[in-house]
Amino acid sequence: MAPTPSDNTPAWPLWLRLLRVPGLGPARIKRVYLAMQMDGAVEAGALAQGPDALQNNPLLGLRYGLSAAQCHAFGDHSSEWQHTLDQTQRWLAQGETRFIVTLGEPDYPPQLMDISDPPTLLFGEGCRGLLPAPPAHRACAMPTASPPPPPKAA
């Protein structure tokens, strides 16, 4: 179960914050998430307390391998963060079928959890309900900002 704020606001802004923390990437975020899940912290809403949860209680973050600086960065309230949040909200609002799935949500594709560095957030457009369906019943395109590898020499 992914952390969701207690006031029923979406969970993705908290995960987006984690992605912006220096020194964290998908593999490390997965390890932190799994440790919190095993400890019951996800269900208890440790992250769901909001962006200040780790900033105000760095011991909580240290328990899961985050430095005090990373805990502080999680609580970032800068204009750059607000711009990122606004852009994401605008993108979501541009289409009724746009969605964001976070690591650990029930419809997060289970096959992705099997890799060492699963995407923390999935930005999608279409039928969200198809994500957890058996592979034979779905098709998925994963565009990326990375350029394709060069062709192999013959």
N, C-alpha and C positions, 0 to 999 in steps of 0.2 A: 504494500500500500504506500503510495507516495505521500509526502507531507502536504497537507492542504491547510491553509490558514483557517482558524476557527470561525471566522466571520463569513465563510463560504465563498471567499474570493478565490480565483484560480491559483493553482500551485506553481504554474510556470514562471512567474516573476522571481520566486525564490530560487528556482533552479537556474534561471538566467543569471541571477546574482552569483551563484556558485561558479558558473562558467567564466565569470569576469574576475574571479579571485586569482591573483598571480600565483603560479606554481601548481595550480590545479588543472587537470585535464580530464577527459572522459574516464580514463582508467582509474585515476585517483578518486574521482568523484564516485565511481562505482564502489570502490573499496570503502569509502566513508559511508556511503548509503547502506551497504551490506552490514557494516559494523553497527550502524545506528539501528538498522532493522533487527539484527540479532539481539541487541540490547533493549529493544522495545522503544527506543527513542523516536523512531519514525511514527509509530502508532500513538505515542504520547504527545507528538507534535513539537518536538524539540526545535525543528526548523520552522514549523508553522507559527511560532510565536512572532514571526516577522523578521525583518532585516536586522533588527537590533538584538535579536536573541543571542547571537554569538559575540557581537561587539560588546554587549553588556556583561556577558558571562564567558570570557575566553577559556575558562576551565572546561566548559562543555565542549568547546572546539578542540582543546588540547587532548581531551579524552579520545577523540576520534582522529588524532594525528594532524590537526591543523595548528599552525603557529598562531601566536597572539596577533601578528601582523595580518595573517590571513583572516582571522576572526574579525579584525577591524575592517578589512577590505570588504567583507561580506556586508557590512552595514553601510556601505557607500551611499551617500545622499547627494552626490555631485550632479551638476547640470549634465555632464556626459552620460551618467547613468539614466537620468530622467529622459534624455534624448533617445537612448536605446529603448527604454520602456515605451515611450510615445510611438516610436517607429514600429515596434512590434504590435502595439495595440491598433495602430492604423492599418497595418498589414492584415490583421485578423478581421477588422471591420470591412475590408474591401470585398469580402465574399462570404456568403452564408455557409459555404462548405469548407471554409478554412478552419484549421484547428492546430493545437499544439498538444502533443502527448509527452508526458514527462517520464523519466526513468522510474519504474516501479508502479506506474498506474496499471490497473487491470487490463487495459487494452494495449499496453506497450508490448510489441512483438516479443514473445518469449525467446525466439531464436537469437535476438540481439543481446539478450542477457548472457548468452553462452560465449560471447566474444570478450576479450580482455578489456577493450576500450569502447563499450557501446555508446552511441550518441546519448547525451543527457536529455536533449530535447529533440523531438521530431516535429517539424513544421510540415503540415500536410494540407492537401486540398482534395476533396472528394468524400468518399464514404468512410468515415473514421471507424465504423463498426467492422470493416473488413480486416483491420490490422491484426487482430488475434486469431483470425480464421485459419484453418489448416492451409498449408502452402498450395495445395491443388485448387483452392477456391479463391485465390487472390493473385493480383499482379501488383508489383510495386516498382516505381522508378525512383531512384535516389540521385537527383542532380547534385552536383558538387561544385564548389568554387575552384577546386584544384584542376589544373590542366591535365589532360590525359597523358599517360606515359608515351615517350617517343616510340615509334614502331621498331620492332626488333629487326636487326640486320639479318639478311638471308644467308 
